[in-house]
């Protein structure tokens, strides 16, 4: 297995304190492995979110689970991060969900939709939190693949602009991956205009920068977040193609270019991490928290840790 090596940098770089915070999971207020909802369902690739001005109502999550050979996306709710109540199955043959709340309280859900030997990006609009809870969406689009013949997926939101409630006048910027030459996933970016026109292009500079650091396998999921006045990404990177134990996480700058590798500590010294997500939420008292989630692969991880990890820490 080829290990990714971070570029040299001074110890006073601001991102290094963030990296240390994410790596030292033993100092987190909460740390959970093999996370499941109240019905015993796995919560793989969890993304935690909190509706605006509703910090006293707890936390929500979108995740997926595998049943009878097919993935499905689920919505869950928790008051304490430890106990998650299942609310709704949002779609079947679907995974890798990410969510964005608009200024007027609507929600955009983007995810990877699959069929035999293919996958693509599906985007849905839910006009309120209540609509999301019951799975009632008002718009849906299946985005045609333009960069790869068989697979495009793992979307993440970059920026959302709209002047109409139904998004008939809008620009939605996304990042995603495409299965280049039916061999390896590479990163790309795109804009969906007026919920119908899609323009995509490879993220050539980012792909090249990660490959220079040894990322010769798949480049997939990512999470964009603010921290102390700056924007960062967490980016999953596979160092060796077809080796599930070689997945790791890079901390990247505001453009998505890699700064250094994140190696979260675990009691059993697991090493294969993917699907990272960062969420900034508040507890019931209004204290700012940082929620860091990642999926631990069975290869490269201890049996009692493999699965979904969730950590919660004070932001400062």
C-alpha positions in Angstrom: 0.0 0.0 0.0 1.3 3.4 -1.0 1.0 5.9 1.9 0.1 9.5 1.1 2.7 12.0 2.3 1.7 15.5 3.1 3.8 18.4 1.7 6.2 20.1 4.0 4.9 23.1 5.9 5.7 25.3 8.9 4.4 24.3 12.2 2.7 27.7 12.6 0.2 27.1 9.8 -3.3 27.7 11.1 -4.6 24.5 9.4 -2.3 22.4 11.6 -4.2 23.1 14.7 -7.4 22.1 12.9 -5.8 18.9 11.8 -4.7 18.1 15.4 -8.2 18.7 16.6 -9.7 16.3 14.1 -7.0 13.7 14.7 -7.2 13.7 18.5 -10.6 12.0 18.7 -9.8 10.7 22.2 -10.3 14.3 23.4 -13.8 14.6 21.8 -16.8 15.1 24.1 -18.5 12.2 22.3 -16.9 9.5 20.2 -19.0 6.6 18.8 -18.1 3.7 16.5 -20.4 1.5 14.5 -23.2 4.0 14.8 -26.8 2.7 14.4 -30.3 4.1 14.6 -33.0 3.0 17.1 -34.1 0.2 14.8 -30.6 -1.2 14.5 -30.0 0.1 11.0 -26.4 1.2 10.1 -25.9 4.9 9.5 -23.2 4.8 6.9 -21.7 8.0 5.5 -23.7 10.1 7.9 -23.9 13.9 7.4 -25.3 15.7 10.5 -27.2 19.0 10.0 -29.2 21.4 12.1 -32.0 23.6 10.7 -31.4 27.3 11.2 -32.5 28.7 14.6 -33.6 25.3 15.8 -30.7 24.3 18.0 -33.0 23.4 20.9 -34.7 20.8 18.7 -31.6 18.6 18.4 -29.8 17.3 15.3 -30.7 15.6 12.1 -28.8 13.2 9.9 -28.9 11.8 6.3 -27.1 8.5 5.8 -27.5 5.3 3.9 -27.7 1.6 4.7 -27.4 -1.7 2.8 -30.3 -4.2 2.8 -30.8 -7.1 0.5 -28.0 -5.9 -1.7 -29.4 -2.4 -2.2 -28.6 1.0 -0.6 -31.3 3.3 0.7 -31.1 6.8 2.1 -32.6 7.6 5.6 -33.4 10.6 7.7 -32.8 10.4 11.4 -33.0 12.7 14.5 -31.1 12.9 17.8 -31.2 15.0 20.9 -27.8 13.9 22.2 -25.8 12.5 19.3 -25.8 9.0 20.9 -29.4 7.9 20.3 -30.7 8.3 16.7 -34.4 7.8 15.9 -35.3 6.8 12.4 -37.7 9.2 10.7 -38.0 8.3 7.1 -36.6 6.3 4.2 -36.1 9.0 1.5 -35.2 6.8 -1.5 -34.0 3.3 -2.5 -31.1 2.4 -4.7 -29.6 5.6 -3.4 -26.6 6.5 -1.3 -24.0 9.2 -0.5 -26.5 11.9 0.4 -25.7 15.5 1.2 -28.1 18.3 2.2 -28.3 22.0 2.0 -30.8 24.4 3.7 -31.8 27.5 1.8 -32.4 30.9 3.2 -36.2 30.4 3.3 -36.0 27.1 5.1 -36.3 24.7 2.1 -33.9 21.8 1.7 -32.0 20.5 -1.3 -31.0 16.9 -1.1 -28.3 15.6 -3.6 -27.2 11.9 -3.7 -26.0 9.1 -5.8 -28.8 7.1 -7.6 -27.9 3.6 -8.8 -29.1 1.0 -11.3 -27.3 -2.2 -12.4 -23.8 -1.2 -13.7 -24.5 2.6 -13.5 -25.0 5.5 -11.1 -25.8 9.2 -11.5 -26.7 12.3 -9.4 -30.3 12.9 -8.3 -31.4 16.2 -6.8 -34.6 16.9 -4.9 -36.2 20.0 -3.4 -38.2 19.8 -0.1 -40.0 23.0 0.6 -39.8 22.7 4.4 -38.4 20.6 7.2 -41.8 19.0 7.7 -41.9 18.0 4.0 -38.4 16.5 4.4 -39.6 14.5 7.5 -42.4 12.9 5.5 -40.4 12.5 2.3 -42.6 15.0 0.3 -40.4 16.7 -2.4 -41.7 19.3 -4.8 -39.0 19.0 -7.5 -36.7 16.2 -8.7 -34.1 15.9 -11.4 -31.9 13.0 -12.5 -28.8 14.6 -13.9 -27.4 13.0 -17.1 -23.8 11.9 -17.1 -21.6 14.0 -19.2 -18.0 13.1 -18.1 -18.2 9.3 -17.7 -20.2 6.6 -19.5 -21.2 4.6 -16.4 -20.8 6.5 -13.1 -21.0 10.0 -11.6 -21.8 10.5 -8.0 -20.9 11.5 -4.4 -22.2 15.1 -4.8 -21.5 18.0 -2.5 -22.9 21.5 -2.5 -20.6 24.5 -3.3 -23.0 27.4 -3.5 -26.7 27.8 -4.0 -28.4 30.9 -5.5 -32.1 31.3 -6.3 -34.6 34.1 -6.8 -37.6 31.8 -6.9 -39.0 29.4 -4.3 -39.3 26.6 -7.0 -35.7 27.1 -8.2 -36.9 27.9 -11.7 -34.4 30.8 -11.6 -31.3 29.4 -9.8 -27.7 28.3 -9.9 -26.6 25.3 -7.9 -22.9 24.6 -7.8 -21.8 21.1 -7.0 -18.7 19.0 -6.7 -18.8 15.3 -7.5 -16.8 12.4 -8.8 -16.8 10.7 -12.2 -15.5 7.2 -13.2 -12.8 8.2 -15.6 -12.1 5.7 -18.4 -14.2 3.2 -16.4 -11.2 2.7 -14.2 -10.9 5.2 -11.3 -13.0 8.0 -9.8 -11.8 11.5 -10.3 -13.1 14.9 -9.0 -15.2 17.3 -11.0 -17.3 20.4 -10.6 -20.6 21.5 -12.2 -23.4 24.1 -12.2 -27.1 23.2 -12.5 -28.9 26.3 -13.9 -32.7 26.7 -13.4 -33.0 23.1 -12.2 -32.5 21.8 -15.7 -29.2 22.9 -17.5 -26.1 21.0 -16.3 -22.5 22.0 -17.2 -19.6 19.9 -15.8 -15.9 19.8 -16.0 -13.1 17.8 -14.4 -11.3 19.4 -11.5 -8.0 18.9 -13.3 -5.7 20.9 -10.9 -7.0 19.2 -7.8 -6.8 15.7 -9.3 -3.2 16.3 -10.3 -2.2 17.7 -6.9 -3.6 14.7 -5.0 -2.0 12.3 -7.4 1.4 14.0 -6.8 0.9 13.0 -3.1 0.3 9.4 -4.0 -3.5 9.4 -4.5 -3.5 6.8 -7.3 -6.8 5.2 -6.5 -10.3 6.7 -6.3 -10.9 10.3 -5.3 -14.4 10.6 -3.9 -16.4 12.3 -1.2 -15.6 15.7 0.3 -17.0 18.1 2.9 -16.7 21.9 2.7 -16.8 23.8 6.0 -15.7 27.1 7.6 -13.3 27.3 10.6 -11.9 30.4 12.2 -12.7 32.7 9.2 -11.3 30.3 6.6 -12.8 27.7 4.3 -11.5 24.1 4.2 -12.4 20.7 2.8 -12.1 17.2 4.0 -11.4 15.0 1.0 -11.4 11.2 0.9 -8.5 9.7 -1.1 -7.6 6.1 -2.0 -3.9 5.7 -2.3 -4.0 2.3 -4.2 -6.7 1.4 -6.7 -8.9 -1.6 -5.6 -7.3 -1.5 -2.1 -10.1 -0.6 0.4 -7.6 -0.5 3.2 -5.8 2.4 1.6 -8.6 5.0 2.0 -7.6 8.1 3.9 -8.6 11.7 4.5 -6.9 14.9 3.4 -7.5 18.4 4.8 -7.6 20.8 1.9 -7.6 24.6 1.4 -10.4 26.8 0.2 -9.8 25.6 -3.4 -9.8 21.9 -2.5 -6.0 21.6 -2.9 -4.4 19.2 -0.3 -2.6 20.6 2.8 -2.0 17.5 4.8 -3.4 14.1 5.7 -5.7 13.6 8.6 -5.0 10.4 10.7 -7.8 10.2 13.3 -6.8 8.3 16.5 -8.9 5.3 17.6 -8.5 2.9 20.5 -7.8 0.0 18.2 -5.6 2.0 15.8 -7.9 1.8 12.7 -6.4 3.4 9.6 -8.9 3.2 6.7 -11.2 6.3 6.7 -13.5 7.6 4.0 -16.6 9.7 3.5 -15.6 12.5 5.9 -18.1 15.2 6.9 -17.9 18.2 9.1 -20.9 20.0 10.6 -21.1 23.1 12.8 -24.1 22.9 15.1 -25.1 24.3 18.5 -26.2 22.4 21.6 -29.4 23.3 23.5 -27.5 26.0 25.5 -26.2 27.6 22.3 -22.6 26.4 22.5 -20.9 25.9 19.1 -19.9 22.3 18.3 -17.9 20.7 15.6 -19.3 17.3 14.4 -16.8 15.1 12.5 -18.0 11.9 10.9 -16.2 9.3 8.8 -16.7 5.7 7.6 -14.2 3.1 8.7 -13.6 0.3 6.2 -13.5 -3.3 7.4 -10.1 -3.7 5.8 -7.7 -1.4 7.7 -10.0 -1.1 10.8 -10.5 -3.0 13.9 -13.7 -5.2 14.0 -15.2 -3.3 16.9 -14.6 0.0 15.1 -15.4 -0.7 11.4 -18.5 1.2 10.3 -19.7 4.7 11.0 -17.7 6.9 13.4 -19.1 10.1 15.0 -17.2 12.6 17.1 -18.4 15.8 18.7 -16.1 18.5 20.1 -16.2 22.1 21.2 -15.3 24.3 18.2 -12.6 26.3 20.1 
